[in-house]
């Protein structure tokens, strides 16, 4: 039985969105879409997929639970907005229940979220509250278009952000503006790479759903630029919605792409044909970033630069197809849409002449209802003239002779840092509350990427580190100044204002130190990740990442690098509390120790570890590289054919305490015994990565000599060094070899002594996780140096990176039977990490499918 209103009969076709009137509500339109397209996919997120019918039924079921829980209490309801189907359903249900929704950014400090809830006088609700509540048939109140659907809080920075009151009609109008401008239709797949707790993110969600389109939600703070193209292609995204920062981040992938810099700027070959539009929100978009994006992704999509405010919706936008010339520098805001009037005004609201700079005023039939509890500010910003709503944006701009709007800055000196509005005076107010701070000022400084905040303070007792920690506790991360400097005084002019010309420049970075200052393997590995992402040659273990110039994008990529290197999850909140090498290493080590305890309690901590035990196809055995735990192969297993069981094989003693195998032959014999426990007889399918490839080769020889069949042997980038090539050919060839491996970084004497002990006692003593991985890595490479490989005549597929040789003659010394050589981008480690691992999995699946086709042909 339907849980949503049934007074609307099902439609065979969905009418496009139109401008709403006072009677229209968000849920009315969602009902219309669900009746017309019940079985069409509505929402795709990391936690699942919902059709329009499922979304609507769940929304109203949850809405009735909310109505039952709240009874007569009509307070707004605050919800942590996450890009998941559960969270989005709850947000829609709050609106359907007649309450005003207060979206909360889950990445804000908890104290900050609590303050917003208190300011809105809101109830707070999460999915756990709903799951614990009983199902209800409570009637829902009648909702009208002029009722407040949402209270959207802007990113103020002192604990007093402004709550913008948005009616159903206003939310529908903003969604209609996006839908009509981009011609969204049910055939579209909307890629929403914006947090749904933000105005642009939830508006994109509404625009997509209410157009009948399929909306794919991803939080940009969890997306690496390297994964973007693969996600767009895999999901057949037609319209991408994101911040200019994400577009800019794609530039960093150019160095590892196949796009020559000389070709950047031309009309690219369209390798992602589904993507027709990229729309950016929140800050200025630079034309060079558009060129890089198109070239790196190989996309000829149209770019739309969308300038909007929470209070008024779209103000202006610019659209550039691939064959249109882009302007130099930042792209102008563009033209206002039909039905809206944009004016540049001066003091007293007088209209400025063309080309003159003034405040941007927008006139439209509908706007926000003002600011929650801020009547004076509401009256100063909003007005009504001839039945038209006017709103003063607070932005400075000018209109050129072609009618194009250009943004200049902010009237009240509010700046945008990484896409967020930040008021330096409010950050300064918080800085002045820090214990021990006697005087302070915060200013904005222009840098290549935009603007950054710089703070100066006077104190005899507080250090820079203590002040930064205090600000991080009280402010969102993006409002914490990039540079903080302690000075003996802050000079002021005769009117008592800070004399900015006499402020010290805090651009000098903290003094760097040598690698010998790092304490342990974890710190050294983290330093490698941080140095690569920030672009430094050296780094001190106590240097603050923000002081070193780490942007929010760099911090996101550091989180991704930690996950890929250590196989643990570090949230952005945890990183914000550990912004130097020393403290971050402690955080990682604690998580690794917890993971070790979990492993010790499980039954899968030995040599053979099932990554996927279900499936009707023949099992695949994957041998890990030197010092690599089985968990490091999970990304590969996730991308392989899901109908095939996958087992990882790791070194003896790496998981459970035991003496390790210190030769290739001994390891191979042990691994053969392990796989025979799962599969007593062939044909066998073997994959080996790095050192594991050499062990897999020896396993194939052992199995074959025992009368078994190895149907497919796939070697993932075993380094065919000159020493190995000479052993195979007995020194009788000058074929191309892989470049020699770089020597291990020479540690200080205490670290060298610890390393020697960990290698000698590996498997017997439980050293810290990263020390153990390194010790087993050294053992593995020592075993390889002593190993003398022999050629194998069975079918072999070799997958190589640019760090190896692809010379067929060289590989034929190792595999003299049916040999296939495939090349992939990236480096040796990238093969088992996103996004390259997806390509490697495709090659493995292709090789196994070819084998099955050969078998069918032989049977005929």
N, C-alpha and C positions, 0 to 999 in steps of 0.2 A: 504494500500500500504506500502511496506517495506521501511523503512528509512535508512537501512544499505545497504552496497554494495551487489549487486545481481549477481555478476559474479561467485559465488560459488554455485553450485547446492546442494540441501539438501542431507544429508547423512543419511542412516538408522542406521549406527554404527559410533561411535566416535573412531578415532585412538588415542592411547596414546600420551602424549606429547613426543617430541623428542628435541634433542639439536638444538637450533635455529642457523640460519646463518644470514648474513647481510641483507637479504631481509625481514626477519620475523619481525612482530610487535605484540604488545599486542592485538590490536583490530583485527588483522587478525585471531589470534587463538580464540578470543572470538566469532567472526563471525562463525568460523568453529564449535565451540561447540553449538552455538545457532541454527544453521541449523540442526545439528544432533539431538539435544535434546531440541526443542523449548518449549515444555510444561513441562519439568522437572523443579523442583524448583531450583533456583540458589542461592538465598540470603534470609536469615531469620534474621531479627533484631527486636528490640523492637517496631519500628514504622511500621512494615509490612513485607510482603513476596512478592518476585518477581520471576517469571519464567525466564529462559534464554532469551526467546523471548521478554518478557516485559523489562528486563534489557537492552537488546541490543537496542530495539526501543527507550526507554527513553534516553539511553546514546547518541545515534545519534541525537535525537531531541534536547537535551540540547546542544550537541556539535555545532549544526547549530545555535542555539541562541547565543552561545559564539562567533562563527565566525562572526555573524552579529554585535554583540556588540563591538568586538575588531577591526573589519575591517582589516587594514594592520598592526596593532600593534601586533608583534610576541613576546611580553614580556612573561616571565613565569607568571603563575597564581597561587596565593596562596589560599588555601581552608582550612578552619577549619575541620580537619578530625575527624568526630564522627562515632561511630559504628551504623549508621542508613542507611536505604536504600537510603534516599534522599542525604545524604552526600557522600556515596560511589558512587552513580550514577553521582553526580557532579564531583567527582575526576576522574572517568573514562572518562567523557565527556571532561574534560580539555585535557586529553591525546589524545582523538579521534579528538579534534579540531586542533591538531598540535602544541599546546602549551606545554611547560614543566610544570609539576605539582610540586608545592611546598606545601607538606602537613604540616599543622600547628597543634600542639597539643592544643586542646581547653582548657586544664587545665593550660597552661602557662599564666603568667601575660600578660595583654594586651600590656604593654610596650615592653615586650620581643618579642611578636609576631610581633609587628610593626617593631622592629629592624630587624627581619629575612626578612620581606617583603622588607624593604629598602635595605638590603644587597643583596637580590636576584634581585633587581630592578624589582619587580613583581607587577602585578595588583592583587588586592584582590577581591575575589568574594564569595558570599554565595548564599544559595538557594533562599533567598528573591530577589536577583538581577535577578535570572533566572525566577522566577514566575512572575515578573513584566515585563519581556521582551516579545516581540511579537514572535510568531512562525516564523521560517525562513526556506527557502529552499536554503540558501546560500551554495555554493559548499565548500567542505572541502579540504584542501591541501593534497597533496600526502605525506605520511609519510614513512620513511625508517627505517630499523633496527638500523642504526648507529645514528639516531637522538636522542637527549636527551629527554627521556620521563619524567624524574623526577629529581628534585634536593632535595636530602634528607639531612636535616641539623642535624648534630650530636649535642649532648647535651652539648656544651660548656657552660661556666657559667659566662662570663663577658660581654655578649652582642656581642661577636664575634665568634659564633659557625661556624663550617666548613660546607659548602654546597657541598655534594658529587654528582657529575654529573653521572647519570645513564641512559644509552641508552636503547632503546627498547630491543635490543639484550641482554643487561646485565640483565634487569628485567626478561626477558623470561628465561635466563639461571638460575637465582636464583630460579624462580618458578619451573623450570624443576628439579633442584636439590632436592627440597622438594618432588615434585610429584614422582620422580623416586625412591628416597630413601624409601619413605613410601608406595609406590605402590598405590597411590591415583587413584581411579576409579569413574565413575559416581554413583556407588552404595554407595559411602562413604558420611557420614555427618560430615563435618569438623567443630569442635568447636573452633572458633577463639576467645580466651579470651585474646587478646592482642589489645591495641589501634591501629586502622588502620592508625593513624598518625605516628606511629613508623615503623622503617624498617622491623622488624620481623612481625608486624601485617599486613602491606600491602602486604608483600611477601607471608604470609600465605593465605591472601585473593586471590591473583593472582594464587597461586598454586592450591587452591581448585577450583576456578571458571574455570580455564583453563584446569583442569582435568575432567571437567563435573560434579564435586561433588557439593553437597548442602552445602553451607557455612553458619553457624550460628554465628553471631557476637555479642559478649558481651564485654563491657568495664570492665576490671578487677577491676577498681576503684569503680565500682557500684555493684560488686558481693561479697556477704558474703560467706565465705568458707562453712558455713552450707547449703547453697543453691546449691552448686556445684553438688553434687550427684543427687539431684532431677532434676536439669536442664539436666544433661547428660542423665539420664534415660528417662525423658519426651520427649526429642528431638531425642533419639536413636543415640547419637553422637558416631561415630566410631573412629575418631582421635581428640584428644584434644591437643591444642597448647596454651601454657601459659608460664609464667615465673616460675623459681624455687621458687620464693616467694609465689606464689599461692599454689604450691605443699606443701611448708613448712607450710602454714597457716592451712592446713587440720589437722596438728598435734594437734592444739588447740581443735579440736572437739572430741579428743579421750576420754577426761574425761567424756563426756556426751553420748558416744556411748556404744554399747553393746560389744565392742571388749576388752577382757581382755588383759592387757599389756603383759602378758606372751605369748600371741599368735602372737604378732607383729613380723613379719619377716618370718613367714611361707608362703607357697603358699596359698592364700586365696580362699575361695569359690567364684566363679564368679557370684556375684549378679547383675552385670551390663554387661551382655553378649555382648551388642553392642560395647562397648569400647575396641578396639584392640590395640591402640597406644596412648601414651602420650608423646608429644615432648616438651622439655623445651628450652628456648632461653635466652640469655642475661647475664647469670652469672653462677657460679659453682653450680652444683646440688649435694646435700649431699645424700649419700646412705641411711641414717636413715630416711630422709624425704620420699624416695621412699617406704621404708618398711611401714611407718605409713600411707602413702596415700593408698597403696594397702589394708592394713588391715582395715582402717577406712571405705573406700568406698566399700570394698569387691570386688575389681577388680583385675583380673590377667593379666591386659594389659601389653604390652611391653613398656618399657621406652626408649626413645631416647634422649640423651643429645647432643644438637646441638650447635656446636661452629662455629660461622660465623661472618663476618664483613660486614658492609654496602658496603665497597669498593670492596670486592672480592667474596662475597657470602660465601658458606660453606667452612670451612677450614678442619674440621674433625667432626666426630660424633661417638657416642657409642650407641649400642643397647643392651638392657637387657630384655629378656623374664622372665616371673615369675619363671621359674624353673632354671634360671641361678643364680649363686652366685654373689652377689654384692660386689664390692671392699670396703675396709674400708675407711671411710672419704669421701672426695669429689671425684666424679666420674671423671676420666680422660677425656680429650677432645676426644680421640679416634683415629681412622684411617681416613686418607684423602680419599675422594671419587675417583673413577676412572676418569682419565683425569686431575687430579690436583696433583701437587708436593709440598709437605711441607718440608721446610728445616729450620734448626736452624743455624743462621749465627752470626758471630762476627763482629768486627770492619772491615770495608772495604769489607764486604760481603763474608768473608771467611766462608766456611761451618764448623760447629762444629762437634766434634765426638759424637757418641751415648752416651747419658747420660749427656752431657755437656749442660749448660744453655746458651741460647743466644736469639736473636730476631727471631721471627717466620716470615719466608718469604714464600709467596704462589705464585706458578707459575701456570697459567691457560690460555686457549685460549682467554678469555675475562675477563675484569675487568672494574671498573669504569673509566671514562674519566679524573679523577682528581678532584681537588677542585676548586670551583667557585672563580675566582679572586685571587687565591693563587698559583701563578706559581712556586715560590721557593719551597713551601711545596710539590706541585705536583711532581716536578722533584726529590725531595729527597725521596719520597715514591714510585713512580711508575717508571717502566722502561720496555724496551722491549728487549728480548734476543732470537734470533733464532725464530722470529715470535711469541714468547710466551710473554704474559704480566706478569710482576713480581710486587708484592706489598709487601712492608715491613709493617707489621701490627702494630708495636709498642708494641706488646705483648712479654713478655718473656716466654720461654718454653723450654722443653727438650723432646727428643724422646728416649724411653727405647729400650731394646734389642728385644722386640716384635713388634717394629714399632708403638707403641702407643704414641700419643702426650699428654704431661702433661703441663698444664698452670702453670706459676710461679708468674707472676705479670705484671707490665707495665714498659716499658723502661723509660718513662718520668715521672714516679710517678703518672700517672693518676690512680685513683682508681674507683671502682664501689661501689656506695652506693645505695642499694635497686634496683640493676639492671641497674642503670644509670652511665655512665662514668662522673666522676667529677675530675677536676684538682684543687688541693688545692691552688696552686699559683694564679689561676684565682679568686677563692673565696677570697683569701687574698687581691688581687688588689681591689675588690669591697669593702671589709671591710675598706680598707684604705681611701676610698672616703667618708665614713660616717662622718658627721659633728661632730667635737670634738675628733675624734680618732687621736692620735699622733703617734702611732706605733702599729703594728699588725703582727701576724703570724697565719697560719692555718696549722694544721698537721693532718695526718690520724692515727687512733689508731685501733689496732686489738681488736675485741670483739668476743664473742661467735658466734654471727650471721654473722660475716664477718668483715667489717670495718665501722668506723664512723668518721666524721669530728669533730675536736675540735679546737676552735678559742680562741686566747688570744689577748687582746688589752690593750693599755695604754691610759688613758683619765682622765682628771680632771672634765669634764663636762657631759659626756655621760654615762648613766646607761646601764646595760646589756639589760634591756627591750627595751630601745630606740634603741640600736644597732640591736637587733634581729628584731624589727619592720622595721628598715631601710633595712636590708638584705632581708626581706620578700617582700618588695616593689620592689626590684631590681633583685632578683634571683628566679629561680624555687624553689619550696618548698624542693625538695630532695637535693639541694645543700646548704641549710642553715645548718650550723654546729649544731650537736646534743647538744654540750655543748659550752657555751660562757663564758669566765672568764675575769674579769677586773683585771689587775695586775699593780704594780707600775713601773715595768721595764721589758724589754725582753733582757736577756743576750745573747751576741754574742761571738764567739771565735775570735782568732787572725786574721782569714781571713774574718771576718765580717758576717759569717753565724750564724744563730740562734743556740744556744746551747740547743738542745732539752732535754738533760739530766737534765737541771736546770729549765725546765718549771714546773709550778705548775700543779698538777693533779686536774682536775675539776669534778671528779667523784662523789663528795658529792652532794646529792640531796638537793633541797631547804627545809628549815625547814617546817615540816608539822604542821597542826593546827587541832583543834578539830572541830567537826561538828557544834558547836555553832557559828563558824565564818560565816557560810553560811547565806545569807540574802534571806529568802523566799523559797518556795517549789521548784521553778524551779531550783535554785542553788543546793538544796539538791538532787533532782532527777538526775540532770546532773552529780553531783559528784559520785553518785552510778554507773552510766554508765561508766564514765571515770576510776574510781578505778577498776572496773571489767576488763576493756579492757587492762589497763596498768599493773594491778596486784599490786595495792597498798592498804594498809589498811587505810591510811589517806591521805588527800590531802588538800593543802591550796587553797583558792578560787582565789588567784592571781598567783599561780605557773604555769609556762609555761609547756604545755604538752610535748613539745620536750625536755625540760630540764629534765622532769621526765622519759624520755626514750621512749616516744611514737614513734613507727615505723610508716611508711606509711600504713602498714596493720592495725595497731591499730587505726589510724585516720579514715580509711575507716570503720572499725567496729563501731567506735563511731558515725559516720554519720548514719549508719544503725540503731544503737540503738536509736538515737534521733528521726529518722523517725517513728520507731515503738512505742516509748513511748509518743511522743508529737503530732504525726500525722501531722507533717510539713516537708517540704523538705529543708534540709540544704546542700548546695553544698560544695565540698571540698575547693573551693576558699573562701567561707564564713567562713568555719572552720579555714582556714589558717589566716584569719584576726581576729579571736577570739579564741586565743589559751590558754585561761584560763577560769576557771569556771565563774568568774564574767562577762567577756565580752561575753562569749557564752550564758549565761543566758539572757543577754540583747537582743541578736540576736533572741533567741527563743521566748522571750516574745513579741517582735515586730511582729514576724510572727504570733503568736497566736492571738494578738490583731487584726491584719489584717484579719485573718480567722474569728474572731468574728464579724467584720464588715460585711464581706461577708455573714455570716450566718444570721445576723440581717436583711439583705436586701432580703433574700430568704424566701420562704413560708414553708420551711421544717426545721424550727428551734424549733418545739414543741416536743411533746412526741413521736409520730409515724413518722419515717423518712423513706421514700422509698429509698432503696439502688438499687433496680431493679424492675421496675413496669411492664416490658414486660414479656410475657411468657404464654404458654397455660396450664401449670400445676397449681395445687392448690397453693395458696400463702403460704409462710413460714414466721412466725413471730418469730423474734429473740430478746430476752430480754437481754439487756446489764447488765454487772456487776456493782457493787457499784462505782459510780463516773466515769464510763466509758462512753464517748460520743458515739453517733451512728457511727461516723466516724471510731471509733476503730474496728468496725465490717466489714468494707469494705473488708479487705483481705479475710475474711470468705466468704462473698457474691461472691467475684470474683472467688472462687474455687468451689462454688456450681453449680449444674445443671443450665445451662444458660436458660433453658426453664421454669424456675420457678421464679415467682416474689418473692422478698425478702424484708421484711420490718423490720427495726430495731426499738426497743422501748427503749428510754432512760428516765431517771428520769425527772419528771415535775420540771421545773425551771432550769434545767441544760443548756438548750438552750435558751428558751425565759423566760423573767423575770416572775416568778410566785412562789406562796407558794409551797414548796415541800411536798410530801407525806412522813410522818415520821413513817409509819407502813407498814408491808408487805401486810396486808389485804387491806388497802386503796389504795396502789399502784396497787395491783392486780385488784381491781374493776375498777380503772381508765383505766388500760390497756385493760381490756375486752371491755369497751365502745369504746376504740380507734380501736381495731381490728374489731369490728362489723361495724364500718363505712366503712371498706374496704370489709369485708366478713360478710354479715348479719347473715348467719347461717352456721353450720358446714357441714361436719367434718373439724375440725381445726388441724393445724400442728404447734406445739410450740417447740421452742428451747430456753433454758436459760443458760447463762454462769455465774458461780460463784453465787453471790447474785441473779442474774436474774433467776437462776434455781429454787430457792425457791419461787420466785414470780410466775414463770411459773407453778409450782406445784399448787399454790393457785389459779391461773387463771383456771387451768383444773378443779378444784373442783367447782369453781363458774359456769363455762360453763356447766358442767355436771348436776349440781343442777338445772340449768335453762332449762334442756331438750335438750341441744346441745351435740354433739359428739366430743370428742377430739381423733382423729384417731392416733396421734403419739405425744408423749411427750419425748423430748430428753434433758437430763440434762448434761451440760458440767462442770464437776468437782465441783459440790456443795460440800463444805467441810462438811463431816459428822463428826463434832466434837463430843466429848463425851457429851457435854451439849445437842446437838441436838438428839443424839442417846438415851440419857436418857429420853428426852421429848417424843420421839416416843414410847419407850418401858416402860415408866413410871418407869425407873430405875431398870427393872427386867432382864437386860441382861449384860453380860460382853463381848459382841462381840467387835471385833476390831473397833476402831474409828480412824479418821484422826488425825494426830499430831496437838496439839494446835497451833493456829496461833501466829506468833511472834508479840510481842507488838510493837506499833508504836514507832519509835525512839523519845526519849524525847528531845524536843527542848529547847532552852534557854527561859527565862521568857518572853521577848518581843515577841518571835515567838509563845509561848504558848498562850499569850493574843490575838495575831492576829488570831490564829486558833480558839479560843473560840468565837471571834466576827464573824468570817466567818461562823462558824457552826450555830450560833444563827440567823444570817441575811441571810443565804443562800437562793437564789432564789429571794430575794428582792433587794439586793445591788449587783452590777456587780463588784465583786472582780476580780483580775487577773485570767486568765484562770486556771492555775495550782492550785492556792489557791481554786478556785471554785470546781475543780475536787476532791481535797482532802476533802473539806468540805462535799460534797455529798457522798464521800466514807465513812466518819465517820458516817454520818446520816444513811446510808444504813446498816452498821454493828451494829449500835445501835438498829435499827429496827429488825435486825435478832436476836440479843440477847433477845429481848422481844417477839419474835414470837414463837408460839407453833404449829409446823407442825402436820398434820394428814396424815395417810397413804392414798394412792390412788391405786385403783385396775385396772386402765386402763393400756394399753401397755406403757412401759417405757424403753428407752435406756439410760444407764448411761455411760458417757465417763470419765475416771479417769486418773490422772497422778500419778507419784510416790509419790507426796506429799499428796495423799489421801489414803483411804482404798479401797481395791478391794474385801473385804470379802463379799461374796454373802449374808450370813446370816444378816450382818449389813444392807445391802441395802434392804433386804426383809422386814425390819421393816418400810421402807418408801414406797416401791412399792411391794404390795402383789399380783399383777396380773402377766401379761406376762413381765418378766424382762430380759433385755439383758445388760451385763456389758462388755465394751470394754476399753482396756488400750492403752495409747499413751505415747511416751517418752516426755522428757522435763518437765517443771514446770507449775504451775497454769497459769501464764501469757502467757507462750509460746503457749498455746492452740489457741489463736487468732492472733498469729504472725507467719510470715514465719520462718522456713519451715514447722513447725508442723501443722499449720492451714490447709495445703493441706490434711494431713492425717485425720484431724478432719472432714473436708468437705466430704471426701470419706465415712467416717462412717455415716454421716448424710444422704448423698445420698443413701447409701446402705440400711439404715433403712427405708427410704421413698419408695424405690423400693420394699423392702420386703412387705411393707404395701399394695402396689398396686397389688402385686402377690397374697397376701392373699385375697384381695377383688375380684379378678377375680375367684379365686378358690371357694369362697363363692357363687358367682353368678351362677357358674355351678351347 
